[in-house]
Amino acid sequence: MKFLKIKYHFFLLTIIITFFISCGTKKGMEDRPDISQYSVSESPRTTINDSLFFKDKSSLRKNKFGQWELVASGNPLDLGNTIGVLSQELIVKQEDLFFSKVHTMVPSKFKQYLLRKFLIWYAREMYLNVTEEYKAEIYGISKYGSTNNDLFGSNYQKALFLHSAHDIGHAFQDLALVGCSSFAVWGDNTPDGNLIIARNFDFYAGDEFSKDKLISFIQPEKGYKYMTVSWAGMIGVMSGMNEKGLTVTINAGKSDIPLAAKTPISLVTREIVQYASTIDEAIIIAKKREVFVSESIMVGSALDNRAILIEMSPDNFGVYEVENNSKLICSNHFQSDAYLEDENNIKAIKESHSKYRFDRMKELLAETEKVTPERAVSILRHKEGLKDLEIGYGNEKALNQLLAHHGIVFQPSEKRVWVSSNPYQLGEFVAFQLDSVFVNSSKKISTLSLSNILIEKDPFVNSEAFRNYEKYRIESRKIETLIEEKEVIPSEELQGFIALNPNFWEVYYLVGKYYYEKGFYRAALIQFEKALLKEITTVPDRQSIDNYIKNIKRKLDDS
């Protein structure tokens, strides 16, 4: 998922309006969970080295692939406290990285003040929609957060808000949908007939933010033991599986912007993975919660040996199951009958990149007789478009957009999971066996992973094309800044930029935009027309190019 690309004209107007609407925020800001019922272990952290820590029966270690492996247990408050003690440095680092991104986007102190007012108002009802259990756990973690970020009144309020950052980013991105892709196969589509689920989680909050992936193995006081992949300080679940072989993954959808934050979707999926063992139990839990964004939750179940989609939005709820089929595909639009006439969903299908990626997964799965974990990883790593068309690296129409926080493959019947290592999901997919982790992890010094079933890194990471793509990412941000600041860019630098990613429409768009801003209309026209020959990501992107071309032709006719 791309980070918060908020449209300033709407955003600032909303802030100005809500600045004067403080009614109802006081209770939310002052709310604290009742922690009197919980005991907390005061034992200190034992530090073996800079990548291995123990506290009681809990631990944090870093494996050779750069992944952090966390094992923690206890009542909600003690669990949060243990996670905080073990991973304090990571929590502080992730928070500082997140808020540095916010400060980069909103550098003005006055606008930051307005942003704080708006977010406090917007999140005014969230405390009513988060269970006391999860508030206590977040409270336990919050004591170990960064002291550098005072956007909220307290570390607890900040930690609670950060669990909705994923949702608020969705709510205010308008058409800029994130590009998560997932699929499930079972029956005739796998060698043993058992379920396999794979997904890319394309949440992006900067390169540094994604480096410290945290793979957590949690033993809560109540409910099932489970694993999840996220970042330090996050108790919600974006991708996870419990000891019963029930899995959850989330894909964003399109909806209207709600007037208040409700239950963060990652806490809905946390509740499912902690308390559900079957698909029916997962549906019952989801129906109890009121969310404030549209989201598809893919639920897989070893006990049911199939997968379904729970499709949730602020004012609708649907369940999608495939009939007479054993393949389930999910991108960023809804498929259940409940959303057949939903205008936002229809628009997302027509104008975004969701349907394209859906069709690409369908195409690749049709070419595969039996999906193994290795083949699932191969599909997640595909960088080409339909019919293997070269669409440029970083194109959101690709399954592999080269920005994923993580890729993951579940084998629920075996309680086995593979999690990608950096960069993106191109590094090794590291395997973990839930049963063995929960039984043998208390004092284990080495990695909790299984080295004998590692899925090797993508050879692409060693290619010149990948090195050029990494240069392109740096250069594209630089050129966007230079255009905004009306600086001069030498033509050889622009040509070198195009050569880094020549199949991607956006390189020609940016060069065309530079020439347009400088008044070099014929040169700009050439670049925009080249962009139209490439696979453009969304309908609004194409419309933007068409508008530039119309304006240029009008200017040339008038000259």
Beta strands, then each sheet from edge to edge (+ up, - down):
strand 1: 46-49
strand 2: 52-55
strand 3: 58-62
strand 4: 68-74
strand 5: 181-185
strand 6: 196-201
strand 7: 214-220
strand 8: 226-230
strand 9: 239-242
strand 10: 246-252
strand 11: 295-301
strand 12: 306-313
strand 13: 316-320
strand 14: 327-330
strand 15: 406-411
strand 16: 416-420
strand 17: 429-433
strand 18: 450-455
sheet 1: 1+ 2- 3+ 4- 7- 8+ 9- 10+ 11- 12+ 13-
sheet 2: 14+ 5- 6+ 15- 16+ 17- 18+
end
